[in-house]
Amino acid sequence: MRLILLGPPGAGKGTQARRLVAKYGIVELSTGEALRAAVQAGTAIGRQAQEIIAGGNLVPDEMVVGIVEQRIAQPDARKGFVLDGFPRTVPQAVELDRMLQAKGLALDSVIELRVDEVALLKRIEGRIAEMKARGEPLREDDSPQVLHNRLKTYREQTAPLIDYYRQRGVLRTVNGMASIADVAAEIDGALEVPARAGSP
């Protein structure tokens, strides 16, 4: 099973990705985690990405595509994978299609977690406040201003993927503002029914 989770920052993609990994025995390919690991390790790509990530902006396609292509080629990804944080732009989606076709593979489904941005910002700001109250460290991109920037970037660069995948007949949309359990149930239901071109 090869899946993509789409949705703005804070929509719950990571939570659902981890659940899908456990349920289906597939691997999670999170480019965000891979990039953060590179930043922590102080690699060349990590140093280059650090300033970009801290500003809430997207890392250039060539950095991300290289990471994903290497990851998909690893043995544990043969059974399937769920992509969280990639593709983020239509050009990345086109490149992903090219990579998969070259391997004789295709996406099974693209799940969009649709959310209300105002409610989402309140949810994320509340989470940041709770983390501060507990004395937990925040990532550099955990701030209201960066969150606003990330949502704006999502609308401009990532949201067009919704139409891209709808036209290819693999898009399924679920209510990302529901409880974690309800979102999970809706995703499971969507995966049981083959996506159709033009479906919501």
Secondary structure, 3 states (H helix, E strand, C coil): CEEEEECCCCCCHHHHHHHHHHHHCCEEEEHHHHHHHHHHHCCHHHHHHHHHHHCCCCCCHHHHHHHHHHHHCCHHHCCCEEEECCCCCHHHHHHHHHHHHHCCCCCCEEEEEECCHHHHHHHHHHHHHHHHHCCCCCCCCCCHHHHHHHHHHHHHHHCHHHHHHHHCCCEEEEECCCCHHHHHHHHHHHHHCCCCCCCC
